[in-house]
Amino acid sequence: MNRKQFLAAAAVLPLSGAAYKLSKLHNFSTQLENTSKMPVLFLGHGSPMNAIEENEFVQGFRDISKKIEKPKAILVVSAHWETRGTFVTAMDMPKTIHDFGGFPQELFDVQYPAPGSPELAQLTKEIITSTDIHLDDKWGLDHGAWSVIKHLYPDADVPVIQMSIDYTQPPAYHYKLAKELTALRSKGVLIVGSGNNVHNLRMVSWKHLNSTGYAYDWAKYADETMKSYIREGNHNPLIEYHKQGKEFELAIPTPEHYIPMLYALGLQDKNENIDIFNDQAIGGSLTMTSFKIG
């Protein structure tokens, strides 16, 4: 091969790689077309121990999965992946992250070997235009994702990707960003927000941690008020939660567990039904409140 032929061949190689990727993305997108609109979930994930315990919350996760057509893929926004900028996992096989301490070895032994989907990650990057989405090959599935999804799909046979929470951005940013994911709902993708609407670990009553239904007055007020807004489709007070008084300040001392709920609400179409489940408080200052949209 002479120099001219070599340069010509070298010039074609990157284009061939790009063309292959575009073809693969097109094929993946085609596979996801023509589905009924998938629902959206917000799951109160609570303690990591819910991954291995049998309780009413675990049963609630299982029950809700029976009401949903099996998705072609899942996109999760978890409270436990905060970044500067927004990232999506783009590896073929995401690792199971045990991002906690002080729990029994049985919990650390849990693996959730669901495949990833670089194609869905790329598609997510393409459909979001308001900000740059970065593809990540290091994170995996943290316990906010796998500890609940394992109860929805225990065979780990549905591809899962995670999208991070940009901690530098205000609540309205996340609510609006969620709307750009709407198209995925009609491509068989189940979008899940995983966190807790009331989550104040510093004020947990440890003696009541296993007493389902025990809530401080402020926690009960915040939870009931949030649910009232959710049922009404009145999202502005939930976006501007910092303006809602002392009870909300105590319920949301830091935003990372609350923000995934805003992602779910941002995906709600007008007049879509809300099904609230696992509607219980634990430990005084935590709630497992979860809901299905659509």
C-alpha positions in Angstrom: 0.0 0.0 0.0 1.5 3.3 -1.0 1.3 6.5 1.0 -1.6 7.9 -0.9 -3.6 4.7 -0.4 -2.7 4.5 3.3 -3.9 8.1 3.9 -7.1 7.4 2.0 -7.8 4.3 4.1 -6.9 6.1 7.3 -9.3 8.9 6.5 -12.2 6.4 6.0 -11.6 4.5 9.2 -13.0 7.1 11.7 -16.0 7.6 9.4 -16.6 3.9 9.3 -16.5 3.8 13.1 -18.9 6.7 13.4 -21.2 5.2 10.8 -21.2 1.9 12.7 -22.1 3.7 15.9 -24.9 5.7 14.2 -26.2 2.5 12.6 -26.2 0.7 16.0 -27.9 3.7 17.6 -30.5 3.8 14.8 -31.1 0.0 15.2 -31.6 0.4 19.0 -33.9 3.4 18.5 -35.9 1.4 16.0 -36.2 -1.5 18.5 -37.7 0.9 21.0 -40.4 2.4 18.7 -44.1 1.9 18.7 -44.7 1.1 22.3 -47.4 2.3 24.6 -46.3 5.0 26.9 -44.5 3.6 29.9 -45.4 4.8 33.4 -42.9 6.6 35.6 -42.0 5.6 39.2 -40.8 7.4 42.2 -39.7 4.8 44.8 -38.9 5.6 48.4 -36.0 3.3 48.8 -35.2 3.8 52.5 -32.6 1.6 54.2 -30.3 -0.6 52.0 -31.6 -3.5 54.1 -34.8 -3.4 52.1 -32.7 -5.2 49.4 -32.6 -8.4 51.6 -35.5 -8.1 54.0 -39.0 -9.2 53.6 -41.4 -6.3 54.5 -44.4 -4.4 53.3 -42.3 -2.0 51.3 -40.5 -4.8 49.3 -43.9 -6.3 48.6 -45.1 -2.9 47.4 -42.3 -2.8 44.9 -43.2 -6.3 43.7 -46.8 -5.5 43.4 -46.3 -2.3 41.4 -44.1 -4.2 38.9 -47.1 -6.5 38.2 -49.1 -3.4 37.1 -46.4 -2.4 34.5 -45.7 -3.9 31.1 -42.1 -5.2 31.3 -39.9 -2.5 30.0 -37.2 -2.8 27.3 -34.8 -0.8 29.5 -34.8 1.3 32.7 -33.3 4.7 33.4 -32.8 5.5 37.1 -32.2 8.8 38.8 -30.8 7.8 42.2 -30.2 10.0 45.3 -26.8 8.4 45.6 -25.1 9.7 42.5 -24.3 13.4 42.7 -21.9 15.0 40.2 -20.9 18.4 38.8 -22.6 18.2 35.5 -25.0 15.5 34.3 -23.7 12.0 33.5 -25.3 8.7 32.3 -23.7 5.3 32.7 -22.7 3.9 29.3 -21.0 0.6 30.1 -22.1 -2.8 28.9 -22.1 -4.4 32.4 -22.5 -1.9 35.3 -21.0 -3.1 38.6 -23.1 -3.4 41.7 -21.9 -0.6 44.1 -22.2 -1.2 47.8 -22.1 2.5 48.8 -22.8 2.1 52.5 -21.2 0.8 55.7 -22.1 -0.9 59.0 -24.5 -3.5 57.5 -24.3 -7.3 57.5 -22.1 -9.1 55.1 -25.2 -10.6 53.5 -26.0 -7.2 52.1 -22.5 -6.7 50.7 -22.7 -10.1 49.0 -25.7 -9.0 46.9 -25.0 -8.6 43.2 -27.5 -7.3 40.7 -25.9 -8.2 37.3 -28.3 -6.4 35.0 -26.8 -5.4 31.7 -26.2 -1.7 30.9 -27.1 -0.1 27.6 -24.5 2.2 25.9 -27.1 2.7 23.2 -29.7 4.0 25.6 -27.0 6.2 27.2 -26.2 7.7 23.8 -29.8 8.1 22.9 -30.4 9.9 26.2 -27.4 12.2 25.4 -28.9 12.9 22.0 -32.4 13.8 23.1 -31.3 16.2 25.9 -30.4 19.5 24.3 -30.5 22.0 27.2 -27.2 20.8 28.7 -24.2 18.5 27.8 -24.7 14.9 29.0 -21.5 13.1 29.7 -21.1 9.4 29.2 -19.7 7.6 32.2 -17.8 4.2 32.2 -16.9 4.1 35.9 -19.9 4.4 38.2 -22.4 1.4 37.9 -25.6 0.8 39.9 -25.6 2.2 43.4 -27.9 1.0 46.1 -30.5 3.6 45.3 -30.9 1.8 42.0 -30.3 -1.9 42.6 -31.9 -2.3 46.0 -35.3 -1.5 44.6 -35.0 -2.7 41.0 -34.0 -6.1 42.2 -37.5 -6.5 43.6 -39.2 -5.2 40.4 -37.1 -7.5 38.1 -35.3 -10.1 40.2 -33.9 -11.9 37.1 -31.8 -8.8 36.3 -32.8 -9.3 32.6 -33.7 -5.6 31.8 -30.9 -3.3 30.8 -30.4 -0.5 33.4 -28.6 2.9 33.1 -28.3 5.6 35.7 -28.4 9.4 35.3 -26.7 11.5 37.9 -27.9 14.5 39.8 -26.0 17.7 39.1 -25.7 19.1 42.7 -24.8 22.6 41.4 -28.2 23.1 39.9 -31.5 24.3 41.6 -34.7 22.2 41.8 -36.3 23.9 38.8 -33.4 22.8 36.6 -34.0 19.1 37.4 -37.7 19.4 36.9 -37.2 20.9 33.4 -34.5 18.5 32.5 -36.8 15.6 33.2 -39.2 16.8 30.6 -36.6 16.3 27.9 -36.7 12.5 28.7 -40.4 12.3 27.8 -39.8 10.7 24.5 -38.2 7.6 26.2 -41.5 6.8 27.8 -42.9 5.9 24.3 -39.9 3.7 23.6 -40.4 1.1 26.3 -38.2 2.8 28.8 -39.2 2.8 32.5 -37.9 5.9 34.2 -37.5 5.6 38.0 -36.6 8.2 40.6 -35.3 6.7 43.7 -35.0 8.6 46.9 -37.3 9.7 49.8 -39.6 12.7 50.0 -39.0 13.0 53.7 -35.5 12.1 54.7 -33.8 13.5 57.8 -31.3 11.0 59.1 -30.1 13.3 61.8 -33.5 13.2 63.5 -34.3 9.5 63.2 -35.8 8.0 66.3 -33.8 4.8 66.3 -36.1 3.1 68.9 -38.9 3.6 66.4 -37.0 2.5 63.3 -38.9 -0.7 63.0 -42.2 0.8 64.0 -44.0 1.4 60.7 -46.2 4.5 60.8 -44.4 6.5 63.5 -43.8 10.1 62.3 -43.0 13.3 64.0 -45.7 16.0 63.5 -43.5 18.0 61.1 -42.7 14.9 59.0 -46.4 13.9 58.8 -47.4 17.4 57.8 -44.7 17.7 55.1 -45.6 14.3 53.7 -49.3 14.9 53.7 -48.8 18.3 52.1 -46.5 17.0 49.4 -49.0 14.2 48.6 -51.8 16.8 48.4 -49.8 18.8 45.8 -48.9 15.6 43.9 -52.5 14.5 43.7 -53.6 18.0 42.5 -50.8 18.2 39.9 -49.6 21.4 41.6 -45.9 21.1 41.2 -44.7 24.6 41.7 -44.8 24.5 45.5 -42.8 21.2 45.3 -40.2 22.8 43.1 -40.0 25.7 45.4 -39.9 23.5 48.5 -37.5 25.9 50.3 -40.4 28.4 50.5 -42.9 26.1 52.2 -42.0 26.6 55.8 -40.2 24.9 58.7 -41.8 21.5 58.2 -40.3 21.2 54.7 -37.0 22.5 55.9 -36.9 19.6 58.4 -38.1 17.1 55.8 -35.5 18.1 53.2 -32.4 19.2 55.1 -30.4 18.3 51.9 -31.9 17.9 48.5 -30.4 14.7 47.1 -33.2 12.3 48.2 -35.9 14.8 47.2 -34.6 15.7 43.7 -35.4 12.2 42.2 -39.1 12.9 43.0 -39.0 16.1 40.9 -37.6 14.1 38.0 -40.7 11.8 38.2 -43.1 14.7 38.5 -41.4 16.5 35.6 -42.4 13.6 33.4 -46.1 13.7 34.3 -48.4 14.6 31.5 -51.5 16.6 32.3 -54.3 14.6 33.8 -52.2 11.4 34.2 -53.2 9.3 37.1 -51.1 9.0 40.3 -51.1 5.8 42.2 -49.5 6.3 45.7 -48.2 3.2 47.5 -45.8 2.3 50.4 -47.4 5.3 52.1 -45.8 4.9 55.5 -43.3 6.7 57.8 -40.5 5.0 59.7 -38.2 6.2 62.4 -40.1 9.5 62.9 -38.2 11.4 60.2 -38.3 9.2 57.1 -41.1 8.3 54.7 -41.3 5.4 52.2 -44.0 7.2 50.1 -43.8 6.0 46.5 -46.0 6.6 43.5 -46.6 5.5 39.9 -47.5 8.0 37.2 -49.7 6.8 34.3 
